Amino acid sequence: MKFKKIQEKKIQGLLVIGFLGLWGGILNKAVRTWPRLWGNDLGVSIRTFDILALLGICYSLKMLWGPFFSLALPSWIPFNPRRFWLSMHLIIFSFLLFVISFCEMFSGITFFLCTALLFMLDGNYSMLVIACQKDTGFEKLRGLPESFCLNGYRAGMTFAVSGALFCSQQAWSWPFLYHCLAIGCVIIALSILFLPIFNSLDLAPTQKFKGISYNFFAPIKELLTRPQIRKIFLILMLYRIGDHLWTPNQELFFLHMGFSKQQYSMQDFWNFWGSSFGIFFSGYCIQKFSVFRVMQWGLSGQMLVFGGLFLGSLSSSLSVLSFLCILQRVLLNFSLTSVFAFQIMTVNLGQAITQLSIFTALAHLNSQLVSSCSGWLVVHLGWSGMIFFSMLGCIPALLYMLYVKKDKNFLL
């Protein structure tokens, strides 16, 4: 009976992680993709959208205050820090989404300030959710929490994009969609605080404040003094270059190639199932093989698919592009599950938020700088040129991983 209760708690924890990932995916696309889709409806140049990538650098600011989210709260706040900060972030999300709905797209200080703050909140939220994966007690089943979380994220992303496109096609206004999401954030925030199903978040370890040196600098120092840390950082910074050239404007590519909003909404439904297959298959492979090997397989597959998309962009066959889009989602999420597992296996349980914030912030800083070139490539080289450079972007990480693999002391 005791074993059954333990298992039920673990399963509940996985479901909570999946749900948090689901909502995180919706917010991620609302921050990164909704302004592009809204701007596209208004006739804004695709080159203008690159400003979102530069504003996205604010996502990396989470590394400055990541340790703060693990500290024990004052006695008058009756919640675990993980639970409390997730809720507070969602409430602030709600306020900013409501404000930005009244802004003119890509114009005015209010729009750019709110967008920068939304990127920062998105970074903090994702950091908290990734840290929750470390608290589930599935250390012996590496890849399972990552699969649940990432599948939730992909489901949320699919719902956010396909749902928004469908509603836009039905003449729903974009401000109204922002208002609906803002209300949803408040409801989820209150649910996290008060519903017992989220009690698994209380398992997260807390730290008492013992000074800046102990709480903030000690976890960073411990991470930076590890052997092979430079190689780990370089792998994480190189791994998603191709993905981050392609992803920012992928929806606009398919709309440009002839998909209607309703057609792409249906396409995104199949993309989700492709993503789910890639995520769970990656989790299975991680159990059978090393995380590092699975990362190599996924990136190699992505490079081949980008080659196919390059040829598909020249042929304009919607059926071929549809198949390649699904295959790209399979391999992308196959890769992402393994790279998230790679990050999590390198951090300590009690210092998870601080150390993960460093990993993800540095990797994201690099990716946002790369993403800022996506629109420029489309304008000057066309869609096929951007896809070709996305394919080339996979090569540096593959070559470096082959080099690192020769080091027998490296964590494989």
PLY file of the C-alpha trace (Angstrom):
ply
format ascii 1.0
element vertex 412
property float x
property float y
property float z
element edge 411
property int vertex1
property int vertex2
end_header
0.00 0.00 0.00
2.85 2.36 0.88
4.57 1.58 -2.44
1.31 2.25 -4.28
0.98 5.67 -2.62
4.55 6.51 -3.52
3.93 5.56 -7.12
0.71 7.60 -7.17
2.61 10.63 -5.92
5.22 10.19 -8.64
2.57 9.83 -11.34
0.80 12.89 -9.97
4.11 14.75 -10.15
4.56 13.75 -13.80
1.04 14.91 -14.67
1.67 18.24 -12.95
4.91 18.66 -14.91
3.05 17.88 -18.12
0.36 20.44 -17.28
2.87 23.14 -16.37
4.62 22.39 -19.64
1.30 22.68 -21.50
0.65 26.15 -20.15
4.29 27.10 -20.65
4.01 26.13 -24.32
0.94 28.34 -24.76
2.71 31.30 -23.15
5.88 30.65 -25.14
4.04 30.93 -28.45
1.95 33.87 -27.24
5.17 35.75 -26.52
7.19 34.67 -29.58
4.72 33.86 -32.36
1.46 35.72 -31.78
3.05 39.15 -32.45
4.46 37.79 -35.74
1.07 36.41 -36.81
-0.73 39.59 -35.77
1.90 41.72 -37.51
1.66 39.54 -40.63
-2.10 40.21 -40.76
-1.33 43.94 -40.54
1.23 43.75 -43.35
4.33 44.31 -41.20
7.60 43.39 -42.96
9.14 40.08 -41.89
12.44 41.90 -41.35
10.76 43.88 -38.57
10.04 40.67 -36.67
13.77 40.21 -35.96
13.38 42.78 -33.19
11.60 40.05 -31.22
14.78 37.97 -31.23
16.77 40.89 -29.81
14.12 41.53 -27.16
14.29 37.80 -26.43
17.74 38.34 -24.93
15.81 39.38 -21.80
14.95 35.67 -21.48
18.56 35.10 -20.39
18.31 37.56 -17.50
16.89 34.72 -15.40
20.45 33.71 -14.51
20.74 36.88 -12.40
17.96 35.98 -9.97
17.54 32.23 -10.44
18.94 31.47 -6.93
16.32 33.73 -5.38
13.50 31.36 -6.38
14.91 28.52 -4.23
15.05 30.52 -1.01
12.60 29.80 1.80
9.77 32.33 1.93
8.84 34.42 4.99
6.68 32.61 7.53
3.63 34.70 6.62
3.60 33.18 3.10
2.19 29.63 3.57
3.46 28.19 0.28
6.49 26.35 -1.04
8.71 28.72 -3.09
8.23 26.70 -6.29
4.45 26.88 -5.99
4.42 30.55 -4.99
6.72 31.83 -7.73
4.97 29.89 -10.49
1.70 31.55 -9.47
3.19 35.03 -9.16
4.74 34.79 -12.60
1.41 33.80 -14.13
-0.36 36.74 -12.48
2.23 39.17 -13.87
1.90 37.43 -17.24
-1.83 38.16 -17.11
-1.29 41.86 -16.46
1.27 42.30 -19.27
-0.82 40.36 -21.80
-3.78 42.60 -21.01
-1.67 45.74 -21.47
-0.04 44.61 -24.72
-3.44 43.85 -26.26
-4.06 47.61 -26.40
-0.68 48.41 -28.00
0.04 49.07 -31.65
2.10 46.15 -32.94
5.85 46.85 -33.23
5.39 50.51 -32.38
5.77 52.52 -29.21
7.73 52.13 -25.99
4.89 50.32 -24.19
4.82 47.47 -26.72
8.57 46.90 -26.67
8.81 47.21 -22.87
5.93 44.77 -22.28
7.37 42.34 -24.83
10.80 42.45 -23.18
9.20 41.78 -19.77
7.16 38.91 -21.23
10.35 37.31 -22.55
11.91 37.67 -19.11
8.90 36.09 -17.43
8.87 33.28 -19.99
12.50 32.56 -19.13
11.77 32.49 -15.41
8.70 30.28 -15.85
10.54 27.76 -18.04
13.40 27.66 -15.54
10.98 26.87 -12.70
9.26 24.14 -14.73
12.56 22.52 -15.76
13.65 22.56 -12.11
10.39 20.77 -11.20
11.57 17.84 -13.33
14.42 17.35 -10.89
11.98 16.98 -7.97
9.91 14.04 -9.23
12.14 11.29 -7.87
12.65 9.59 -11.24
16.43 9.79 -11.21
16.66 6.13 -12.30
14.33 6.74 -15.24
16.12 9.61 -16.90
14.14 10.94 -19.84
10.64 10.28 -18.41
10.06 13.65 -16.67
11.65 15.40 -19.64
9.28 13.57 -22.00
6.19 14.56 -20.01
7.29 18.17 -19.72
8.35 18.59 -23.32
5.23 16.85 -24.61
3.19 19.28 -22.54
5.14 22.18 -23.99
4.61 20.96 -27.55
0.89 20.42 -26.94
0.64 23.96 -25.62
2.58 25.38 -28.55
0.37 23.51 -31.01
-2.81 24.69 -29.30
-1.55 28.29 -29.14
-0.62 28.50 -32.83
-3.33 26.37 -34.44
-6.00 27.77 -32.13
-4.94 31.36 -32.77
-4.84 30.83 -36.55
-8.25 29.15 -36.53
-9.81 31.90 -34.40
-8.17 34.57 -36.57
-9.62 32.89 -39.66
-13.04 33.08 -37.95
-12.59 36.85 -37.53
-11.78 36.79 -33.81
-9.70 39.84 -32.97
-6.15 39.43 -31.68
-6.79 41.68 -28.63
-9.66 39.37 -27.63
-7.32 36.35 -27.80
-4.85 38.16 -25.53
-7.67 38.91 -23.07
-8.70 35.23 -22.99
-5.12 34.15 -22.29
-4.76 36.76 -19.55
-7.87 35.43 -17.79
-6.56 31.88 -18.17
-3.29 32.85 -16.48
-5.14 34.11 -13.41
-7.21 30.92 -13.17
-4.13 28.68 -13.45
-2.21 30.80 -10.92
-4.95 30.41 -8.31
-5.23 26.69 -9.08
-1.50 26.16 -8.48
-1.73 27.95 -5.14
-4.81 26.26 -3.71
-5.65 22.97 -5.46
-4.26 19.81 -3.77
-3.37 18.20 -7.12
-0.37 20.56 -7.23
0.94 19.34 -3.86
3.79 17.56 -5.66
5.36 21.01 -6.11
5.87 21.10 -2.35
8.55 18.41 -2.74
10.95 20.99 -4.14
13.90 21.56 -1.76
14.27 25.02 -0.22
17.30 26.86 1.05
17.62 29.31 3.90
19.35 32.56 3.11
22.90 32.29 4.45
24.43 35.16 2.55
25.10 36.12 -1.04
28.22 33.98 -1.20
26.49 30.77 -0.07
23.15 31.07 -1.87
24.18 32.79 -5.07
27.87 32.34 -5.78
28.53 28.88 -4.29
26.26 26.99 -6.77
27.79 28.91 -9.67
31.32 28.26 -8.44
30.55 24.55 -7.97
29.28 24.34 -11.54
32.09 26.31 -13.14
34.82 24.32 -11.38
33.57 20.98 -12.70
35.79 19.14 -15.16
34.65 19.35 -18.79
32.31 22.28 -18.04
33.61 24.32 -20.97
32.83 21.47 -23.34
29.33 21.14 -21.90
28.65 24.87 -22.30
29.93 24.88 -25.88
27.76 21.90 -26.84
24.65 23.58 -25.43
25.42 26.85 -27.22
26.05 25.20 -30.60
23.37 22.52 -30.49
20.32 24.51 -31.61
21.77 27.02 -34.09
19.93 25.48 -37.05
16.70 25.17 -35.09
16.80 28.82 -34.02
17.32 30.07 -37.55
14.28 28.09 -38.73
11.81 28.24 -35.83
11.04 32.00 -35.49
9.38 32.27 -38.90
8.37 28.67 -39.64
4.63 29.39 -39.55
5.08 32.32 -41.94
7.04 30.06 -44.31
4.13 27.64 -44.70
1.64 30.49 -45.09
3.94 31.95 -47.76
4.13 28.61 -49.57
0.35 28.52 -50.01
-1.14 27.07 -46.80
-4.27 28.87 -45.64
-4.60 29.62 -41.94
-7.13 26.82 -41.59
-4.88 24.38 -43.49
-1.90 25.19 -41.29
-4.09 24.91 -38.21
-4.85 21.32 -39.26
-1.20 20.79 -40.20
-0.17 21.82 -36.69
-2.47 19.12 -35.31
-0.43 16.47 -37.14
2.75 18.27 -36.14
1.77 17.75 -32.52
1.46 13.99 -32.94
4.81 13.95 -34.69
6.27 15.93 -31.79
4.75 13.52 -29.25
6.21 10.52 -31.04
9.64 12.16 -31.15
9.51 13.04 -27.46
8.50 9.62 -26.15
10.74 7.74 -28.58
13.65 9.89 -27.43
12.81 9.09 -23.79
12.83 5.38 -24.68
16.17 5.66 -26.50
17.72 7.51 -23.56
16.94 4.46 -21.40
18.63 2.14 -23.91
21.54 4.29 -25.04
23.53 7.25 -23.75
22.00 10.73 -23.77
24.95 12.00 -25.78
24.43 9.45 -28.53
20.72 10.27 -28.77
21.61 13.96 -29.09
23.86 13.15 -32.05
21.18 11.07 -33.77
18.57 13.80 -33.39
20.79 16.56 -34.74
21.90 14.45 -37.72
18.26 13.76 -38.55
17.38 17.46 -38.32
20.13 18.35 -40.78
18.76 15.85 -43.30
15.21 17.20 -42.90
16.41 20.77 -43.44
17.94 19.51 -46.66
14.55 18.10 -47.62
12.79 21.37 -46.73
15.31 23.24 -48.87
14.40 21.11 -51.88
10.70 21.28 -50.95
10.81 25.09 -50.89
11.89 25.00 -54.53
9.17 22.57 -55.64
6.19 24.20 -53.86
4.47 20.82 -53.33
2.19 21.26 -50.31
1.93 17.51 -49.66
5.74 17.14 -49.61
6.11 20.19 -47.37
3.43 18.84 -45.04
5.26 15.53 -44.65
8.63 17.24 -44.12
7.10 19.56 -41.53
5.85 16.59 -39.50
9.19 14.78 -39.84
11.06 17.91 -38.73
8.90 18.09 -35.60
9.60 14.42 -34.85
13.36 14.91 -35.03
13.38 18.32 -33.35
11.59 17.01 -30.28
13.66 13.83 -30.33
16.67 16.15 -30.01
15.16 18.50 -27.43
14.22 15.71 -25.03
17.80 14.46 -25.05
19.37 17.90 -24.64
17.08 18.71 -21.69
18.02 15.39 -20.10
21.67 16.27 -20.73
21.22 19.56 -18.86
19.36 18.04 -15.93
21.84 15.21 -15.38
24.65 17.75 -14.93
23.08 19.77 -12.07
22.72 19.12 -8.34
19.26 18.65 -6.82
19.54 21.39 -4.19
21.03 23.87 -6.66
18.90 22.95 -9.67
17.34 26.36 -10.34
20.60 28.29 -10.06
22.63 25.93 -12.21
19.89 25.33 -14.79
19.38 29.07 -15.13
23.04 29.42 -16.13
22.85 26.58 -18.65
19.65 27.73 -20.29
20.45 31.45 -20.15
23.79 31.13 -21.94
22.35 28.76 -24.54
19.37 31.06 -25.09
21.52 34.19 -25.38
23.38 32.56 -28.23
20.18 31.32 -29.86
18.50 34.75 -29.75
21.46 36.34 -31.47
21.17 33.66 -34.16
17.38 34.10 -34.41
17.80 37.82 -35.06
19.29 36.89 -38.46
16.32 34.77 -39.57
14.22 37.56 -41.08
17.29 39.17 -42.67
18.12 35.90 -44.42
14.55 35.59 -45.71
14.56 39.15 -47.08
17.96 38.89 -48.78
18.24 35.19 -49.69
14.63 34.06 -49.76
13.02 31.22 -47.79
15.21 28.58 -49.45
18.35 30.50 -48.45
17.25 30.71 -44.81
16.51 26.97 -44.74
19.87 26.19 -46.35
21.68 28.13 -43.61
19.55 26.31 -41.00
20.92 23.05 -42.40
24.48 24.38 -42.23
23.83 25.52 -38.65
23.64 21.88 -37.52
27.19 21.10 -38.64
29.29 22.91 -35.95
27.59 21.07 -33.08
27.88 17.70 -34.83
31.59 18.17 -35.52
32.29 19.31 -31.97
30.33 16.40 -30.48
32.38 13.98 -32.59
35.52 15.63 -31.22
34.28 15.48 -27.60
33.29 11.83 -28.02
36.97 10.93 -28.32
37.53 12.12 -24.74
36.97 9.02 -22.59
36.59 11.16 -19.45
33.67 13.15 -20.85
30.19 12.46 -19.44
28.55 10.39 -22.19
0 1
1 2
2 3
3 4
4 5
5 6
6 7
7 8
8 9
9 10
10 11
11 12
12 13
13 14
14 15
15 16
16 17
17 18
18 19
19 20
20 21
21 22
22 23
23 24
24 25
25 26
26 27
27 28
28 29
29 30
30 31
31 32
32 33
33 34
34 35
35 36
36 37
37 38
38 39
39 40
40 41
41 42
42 43
43 44
44 45
45 46
46 47
47 48
48 49
49 50
50 51
51 52
52 53
53 54
54 55
55 56
56 57
57 58
58 59
59 60
60 61
61 62
62 63
63 64
64 65
65 66
66 67
67 68
68 69
69 70
70 71
71 72
72 73
73 74
74 75
75 76
76 77
77 78
78 79
79 80
80 81
81 82
82 83
83 84
84 85
85 86
86 87
87 88
88 89
89 90
90 91
91 92
92 93
93 94
94 95
95 96
96 97
97 98
98 99
99 100
100 101
101 102
102 103
103 104
104 105
105 106
106 107
107 108
108 109
109 110
110 111
111 112
112 113
113 114
114 115
115 116
116 117
117 118
118 119
119 120
120 121
121 122
122 123
123 124
124 125
125 126
126 127
127 128
128 129
129 130
130 131
131 132
132 133
133 134
134 135
135 136
136 137
137 138
138 139
139 140
140 141
141 142
142 143
143 144
144 145
145 146
146 147
147 148
148 149
149 150
150 151
151 152
152 153
153 154
154 155
155 156
156 157
157 158
158 159
159 160
160 161
161 162
162 163
163 164
164 165
165 166
166 167
167 168
168 169
169 170
170 171
171 172
172 173
173 174
174 175
175 176
176 177
177 178
178 179
179 180
180 181
181 182
182 183
183 184
184 185
185 186
186 187
187 188
188 189
189 190
190 191
191 192
192 193
193 194
194 195
195 196
196 197
197 198
198 199
199 200
200 201
201 202
202 203
203 204
204 205
205 206
206 207
207 208
208 209
209 210
210 211
211 212
212 213
213 214
214 215
215 216
216 217
217 218
218 219
219 220
220 221
221 222
222 223
223 224
224 225
225 226
226 227
227 228
228 229
229 230
230 231
231 232
232 233
233 234
234 235
235 236
236 237
237 238
238 239
239 240
240 241
241 242
242 243
243 244
244 245
245 246
246 247
247 248
248 249
249 250
250 251
251 252
252 253
253 254
254 255
255 256
256 257
257 258
258 259
259 260
260 261
261 262
262 263
263 264
264 265
265 266
266 267
267 268
268 269
269 270
270 271
271 272
272 273
273 274
274 275
275 276
276 277
277 278
278 279
279 280
280 281
281 282
282 283
283 284
284 285
285 286
286 287
287 288
288 289
289 290
290 291
291 292
292 293
293 294
294 295
295 296
296 297
297 298
298 299
299 300
300 301
301 302
302 303
303 304
304 305
305 306
306 307
307 308
308 309
309 310
310 311
311 312
312 313
313 314
314 315
315 316
316 317
317 318
318 319
319 320
320 321
321 322
322 323
323 324
324 325
325 326
326 327
327 328
328 329
329 330
330 331
331 332
332 333
333 334
334 335
335 336
336 337
337 338
338 339
339 340
340 341
341 342
342 343
343 344
344 345
345 346
346 347
347 348
348 349
349 350
350 351
351 352
352 353
353 354
354 355
355 356
356 357
357 358
358 359
359 360
360 361
361 362
362 363
363 364
364 365
365 366
366 367
367 368
368 369
369 370
370 371
371 372
372 373
373 374
374 375
375 376
376 377
377 378
378 379
379 380
380 381
381 382
382 383
383 384
384 385
385 386
386 387
387 388
388 389
389 390
390 391
391 392
392 393
393 394
394 395
395 396
396 397
397 398
398 399
399 400
400 401
401 402
402 403
403 404
404 405
405 406
406 407
407 408
408 409
409 410
410 411
